[in-house]
Amino acid sequence: MTNANLTRLAVTATLHCLTGCAIGEVLGMVIGTALGWSDLSTIALAVGLAFLFGYSLTIRPVLRSGVPLRTAIKVALVADTVSIAVMEVVDNGVMLAIPGAMEAGLGSVVFWASLAVALAVAFVVTVPVNRALIARGRGHAVTHRYHAAHGAAHAGHEVGHAGHEVGHAGHGSGHAGHEADRAGHEGGRAGHTHH
């Protein structure tokens, strides 16, 4: 695998992770802040939801490849745990490091700007981590095997469908030939009667 391909896969995997993490992180921060929870409780909720949504986004496509739910969960755990953990440590570390970010409140530009900066920094830090994991056949490289298997099965289904269509067309041609033969036979019989 070339360096460019490896980096592209790492960026894609990190974006995938970032989507789940961002949903969980924002939801957790919003709920915790709205309820007036402490920083620690809010971060704990945000991290928990980030893992939940991160794993869910990986499990769905793996399930579509035809594996049982138990296997899909194992694949998600192997593929995403390190990536999500790194992202969450960096993300929440940045939020805590920005003065007043956690106390700013949902109506404050400071809160949302800080969260956006924290997620951006987490993304930049997590890309090389995912790149190293994929290079070793770990992390999101595991999910690609299932996606490839699903693609091959889908291609096989398409080939089978095309073969069925060809067979159907051949059957149609044979039927038309039979009809033409019958028409010729009827014509010959009519000519014989007329004679």
PATORVEX-672841 format. One record per atom (N, C-alpha, C): x, y, z. Coordinates in pm, whole numbers, padded with zeros to 5 digits, always signed. Layout:
N
XYZ;...
% end
This chain:
195
+00084-00119+00000;+00000+00000+00000;+00088+00126+00000;+00060+00222-00088;+00142+00343-00096;+00113+00434+00022;+00208+00526+00047;+00191+00620+00158;+00068+00707+00141;+00042+00748+00015;-00075+00834-00013;-00205+00760+00017;-00211+00633-00025;-00331+00552+00002;-00351+00531+00152;-00241+00508+00220;-00244+00483+00365;-00296+00608+00438;-00245+00723+00397;-00288+00849+00458;-00435+00876+00428;-00477+00846+00303;-00617+00869+00265;-00710+00781+00349;-00670+00655+00367;-00750+00564+00450;-00756+00612+00595;-00643+00661+00644;-00637+00711+00782;-00728+00833+00801;-00728+00923+00702;-00814+01042+00709;-00961+01002+00706;-00995+00907+00616;-01133+00859+00606;-01178+00793+00737;-01091+00708+00793;-01122+00640+00918;-01140+00740+01033;-01055+00844+01034;-01063+00944+01141;-01188+01030+01126;-01223+01063+01002;-01347+01139+00978;-01469+01059+01025;-01464+00928+00997;-01570+00837+01039;-01582+00839+01192;-01467+00831+01257;-01461+00833+01403;-01509+00968+01457;-01462+01074+01391;-01496+01209+01433;-01646+01233+01428;-01712+01177+01329;-01858+01194+01316;-01930+01139+01439;-01899+01014+01474;-01960+00953+01592;-01923+01025+01720;-01793+01061+01731;-01745+01130+01851;-01810+01267+01866;-01822+01338+01754;-01879+01473+01758;-02025+01468+01801;-02101+01371+01748;-02242+01357+01786;-02253+01332+01937;-02176+01234+01986;-02179+01200+02128;-02127+01313+02215;-02018+01375+02171;-01953+01483+02247;-02047+01603+02262;-02105+01646+02149;-02195+01762+02152;-02318+01732+02237;-02375+01612+02218;-02493+01572+02294;-02462+01570+02444;-02349+01510+02479;-02309+01501+02619;-02285+01637+02681;-02213+01723+02608;-02185+01858+02658;-02313+01939+02675;-02404+01926+02577;-02531+01999+02582;-02615+01954+02702;-02628+01820+02718;-02708+01767+02829;-02647+01806+02964;-02515+01781+02978;-02446+01811+03104;-02451+01959+03139;-02430+02045+03039;-02431+02190+03062;-02572+02239+03095;-02670+02188+03022;-02810+02229+03044;-02858+02189+03183;-02810+02073+03232;-02852+02026+03364;-02766+02081+03477;-02664+02159+03439;-02578+02221+03539;-02486+02123+03610;-02449+02013+03540;-02361+01913+03598;-02218+01969+03613;-02139+01900+03694;-01998+01938+03709;-01923+01903+03580;-01804+01963+03564;-01721+01935+03446;-01695+01787+03430;-01664+01721+03542;-01629+01578+03538;-01749+01494+03492;-01868+01522+03546;-01988+01447+03508;-02024+01471+03362;-02012+01596+03318;-02044+01631+03179;-01949+01560+03082;-01820+01560+03116;-01720+01495+03031;-01742+01343+03029;-01776+01286+03145;-01801+01141+03152;-01918+01104+03060;-02025+01184+03062;-02140+01159+02975;-02101+01175+02828;-02027+01281+02798;-01986+01308+02660;-01898+01195+02606;-01806+01146+02687;-01717+01037+02645;-01798+00909+02622;-01889+00879+02715;-01972+00759+02702;-02055+00761+02574;-02116+00876+02546;-02198+00890+02424;-02111+00888+02298;-01991+00943+02307;-01900+00943+02192;-01863+00800+02153;-01834+00716+02253;-01804+00575+02226;-01927+00504+02168;-02043+00532+02226;-02167+00468+02181;-02195+00500+02033;-02191+00627+01998;-02219+00667+01860;-02107+00624+01764;-01982+00632+01813;-01868+00591+01732;-01877+00444+01693;-01906+00359+01792;-01921+00215+01766;-02042+00188+01675;-02152+00259+01699;-02274+00238+01620;-02251+00262+01472;-02175+00368+01440;-02149+00401+01299;-02062+00296+01231;-01984+00222+01308;-01901+00115+01252;-01981-00015+01240;-02064-00041+01341;-02141-00167+01344;-02238-00178+01226;-02305-00069+01190;-02408-00074+01084;-02356-00127+00950;-02248-00068+00893;-02200-00122+00765;-02144-00264+00775;-02087-00299+00890;-02034-00435+00908;-02150-00535+00911;-02261-00498+00975;-02380-00584+00977;-02433-00606+00836;-02423-00503+00751;-02471-00514+00613;-02390-00615+00532;-02269-00647+00580;-02187-00745+00508;-02232-00888+00540;-02332-00900+00631;-02393-01030+00657;-02342-01103+00780;-02260-01036+00864;-02208-01104+00984;-02307-01087+01099;-02304-01176+01198;-02394-01164+01314;-02360-01039+01397;-02458-00994+01475;-02440-00874+01558;-02321-00887+01653;-02306-01005+01712;-02195-01027+01808;-02060-01004+01741;-02045-01056+01618;-01920-01037+01544;-01901-00890+01508;-02008-00824+01465;-02002-00683+01427;-01957-00596+01545;-02006-00630+01665;-01967-00555+01785;-01818-00573+01813;-01770-00699+01799;-01627-00727+01820;-01541-00648+01721;-01586-00646+01595;-01513-00573+01490;-01505-00424+01525;-01617-00368+01570;-01622-00226+01607;-01530-00196+01724;-01527-00286+01823;-01439-00268+01939;-01292-00266+01898;-01257-00360+01810;-01118-00369+01762;-01083-00248+01674;-01178-00209+01588;-01151-00104+01491;-01145+00036+01553;-01232+00063+01651;-01251+00201+01694;-01202+00239+01834;-01178+00142+01920;-01148+00174+02060;-01029+00270+02076;-00917+00238+02014;-00797+00323+02027;-00823+00461+01968;-00883+00461+01849;-00910+00587+01778;-01001+00679+01859;-01112+00624+01910;-01206+00705+01987;-01142+00751+02118;-01067+00661+02183;-01002+00695+02310;-00906+00814+02293;-00822+00809+02189;-00728+00918+02162;-00804+01048+02136;-00908+01036+02052;-00986+01154+02015;-01052+01218+02138;-01105+01135+02226;-01174+01186+02344;-01078+01248+02445;-00962+01187+02464;-00862+01242+02557;-00819+01381+02509;-00787+01391+02379;-00741+01520+02323;-00854+01623+02326;-00971+01582+02279;-01085+01671+02270;-01122+01732+02406;-01139+01645+02505;-01177+01694+02638;-01062+01766+02708;-00940+01726+02677;-00823+01797+02731;-00819+01941+02683;-00847+01960+02554;-00850+02095+02495;-00964+02177+02557;-01081+02115+02572;-01196+02185+02632;-01163+02233+02774;-01096+02148+02851;-01059+02185+02989;-00949+02290+02991;-00863+02288+02887;-00750+02382+02883;-00792+02524+02842;-00902+02535+02768;-00948+02668+02726;-01024+02732+02843;-00973+02843+02893;-01035+02908+03011;-01183+02944+02987;-01267+02898+03077;-01409+02934+03073;-01492+02858+02971;-01432+02765+02895;-01507+02694+02790;-01619+02608+02847;-01590+02535+02954;-01689+02444+03012;-01800+02521+03086;-01768+02640+03133;-01865+02718+03211;-01940+02819+03124;-01903+02828+02997;-01956+02933+02911;-02107+02926+02889;-02162+02805+02886;-02306+02790+02863;-02339+02771+02716;-02455+02711+02688;-02493+02674+02551;-02519+02795+02461;-02554+02907+02521;-02581+03027+02440;-02457+03107+02408;-02342+03060+02455;-02218+03136+02437;-02138+03091+02314;-02085+03189+02243;-02000+03159+02127;-01871+03089+02173;-01826+03126+02292;-01703+03067+02348;-01717+02915+02361;-01832+02869+02409;-01855+02725+02428;-01845+02652+02294;-01919+02699+02194;-01924+02630+02064;-01793+02643+01987;-01728+02758+01997;-01599+02778+01930;-01493+02687+01992;-01497+02677+02126;-01402+02590+02197;-01422+02444+02159;-01549+02402+02148;-01581+02264+02112;-01534+02234+01969;-01553+02329+01879;-01509+02312+01740;-01357+02300+01732;-01287+02385+01807;-01140+02382+01810;-01092+02249+01869;-01157+02206+01977;-01119+02081+02044;-01134+01961+01950;-01244+01956+01875;-01267+01845+01780;-01167+01851+01665;-01133+01971+01620;-01036+01986+01510;-00897+01939+01553;-00857+01976+01673;-00727+01932+01726;-00725+01780+01743;-00836+01726+01795;-00847+01580+01814;-00834+01507+01681;-00894+01563+01576;-00886+01502+01442;-00740+01497+01394;-00671+01610+01405;-00531+01620+01359;-00441+01522+01434;-00463+01508+01563;-00381+01416+01645;-00413+01269+01614;-00540+01240+01585;-00583+01101+01567;-00548+01043+01430;-00533+01128+01327;-00500+01078+01192;-00373+00993+01192;-00260+01041+01246;-00139+00957+01247;-00153+00828+01330;-00237+00834+01434;-00262+00714+01515;-00332+00608+01429;-00437+00651+01358;-00510+00559+01270;-00422+00509+01156;-00336+00596+01106;-00246+00558+00997;-00153+00445+01042;-00099+00459+01162;-00009+00357+01217;-00083+00224+01239;-00208+00232+01287;-00287+00111+01310;-00320+00039+01179;-00363+00116+01078;-00399+00058+00948;-00276-00006+00882;-00161+00059+00895;-00037+00007+00837;-00002-00130+00895;-00045-00154+01019;-00017-00283+01085;-00135-00381+01070;-00233-00344+00987;-00348-00432+00966;-00446-00430+01082;-00438-00326+01164;-00526-00315+01279;-00618-00194+01263;-00697-00164+01367;-00788-00050+01360;-00889-00066+01248;-00906+00038+01168;-01008+00035+01063;-00974-00058+00948;-00852-00109+00944;-00816-00207+00841;-00903-00332+00856;-00946-00359+00980;-01030-00476+01009;-01166-00461+00940;-01224-00341+00947;-01357-00320+00888;-01352-00327+00735;-01239-00287+00676;-01227-00290+00529;-01236-00432+00474;-01191-00529+00552;-01202-00669+00508;-01349-00709+00492;-01431-00663+00584;-01574-00695+00578;-01642-00619+00464;-01600-00492+00443;-01657-00414+00333;-01621-00479+00199;-01496-00529+00188;-01450-00593+00064;-01530-00721+00039;-01553-00798+00146;-01630-00922+00133;-01773-00893+00089;-01830-00784+00145;-01967-00744+00108;-01973-00702-00038;-01867-00628-00083;-01860-00584-00222;-01851-00701-00318;-01773-00803-00281;-01757-00921-00366;-01889-00998-00374;-01957-01009-00261;-02086-01080-00259;-02188-01006-00345;-02186-00873-00337;-02279-00792-00415;-02251-00808-00564;-02121-00809-00600;-02082-00826-00741;-02127-00964-00791;-02112-01066-00706;-02156-01201-00744;-02306-01206-00767;-02379-01133-00683;-02525-01127-00698;-02562-01061-00831;-02489-00953-00866;-02516-00881-00992;-02488-00971-01112;-02377-01048-01106;-02344-01140-01215;-02452-01246-01230;-02496-01299-01116;-02602-01400-01118;-02731-01344-01177;-02762-01217-01141;-02882-01151-01192;-02872-01133-01343;-02751-01092-01390;-02730-01072-01534;-02745-01205-01609;-02692-01313-01549;-02704-01445-01610;-02850-01487-01622;-02927-01454-01519;-03070-01485-01520;-03141-01410-01633;-03101-01281-01650;-03162-01199-01756;-03129-01255-01894;-03002-01299-01913;-02961-01357-02041;-03041-01484-02068;-03053-01568-01964;-03131-01692-01978;-03276-01662-02013;-03330-01558-01950;-03469-01518-01976;-03485-01471-02120;-03383-01393-02168;-03387-01343-02306;-03379-01460-02404;-03293-01559-02372;-03280-01677-02457;-03410-01755-02462;-03476-01763-02348;-03604-01833-02341;-03707-01760-02428;-03700-01624-02422;-03791-01543-02503;-03769-01565-02651;-03641-01572-02691;-03607-01594-02832;-03657-01731-02878;-03639-01832-02793;-03684-01967-02826;-03835-01970-02842;-03903-01897-02754;-04049-01891-02758;-04096-01825-02888;-04024-01714-02928;-04058-01643-03051;-04038-01734-03172;-03927-01812-03171;-03898-01904-03281;-04007-02010-03292;-04053-02057-03175;-04158-02158-03171;-04288-02103-03230;-04316-01973-03195;-04437-01909-03246;-04429-01893-03398;-04308-01852-03448;-04289-01834-03593;-04307-01967-03666;-04253-02072-03607;-04263-02205-03666;-04410-02250-03674;-04482-02218-03565;-04623-02256-03561;-04703-02176-03665;-04666-02047-03680;-04735-01963-03778;-04710-02016-03920;-04583-02058-03946;-04547-02113-04078;-04625-02240-04105;-04639-02321-04002;-04711-02447-04014;-04858-02421-04045;-04915-02318-03974;-05055-02283-03998;-05074-02232-04140;-04974-02147-04184;-04980-02091-04321;-04975-02201-04425;-04886-02300-04400;-04871-02411-04494;-04999-02494-04502;-05063-02510-04386;-05186-02588-04381;-05299-02515-04454;-05300-02382-04436;-05404-02301-04503;-05386-02307-04654;-05256-02300-04696;-05227-02306-04841;-05268-02442-04898;-05246-02544-04822;-05279-02679-04868;-05432-02696-04881;-05507-02636-04785;-05653-02644-04788;-05709-02567-04907;-05649-02445-04933;-05690-02362-05044;-05668-02433-05175;-05555-02502-05185;-05520-02579-05306;-05619-02693-05325;
% end
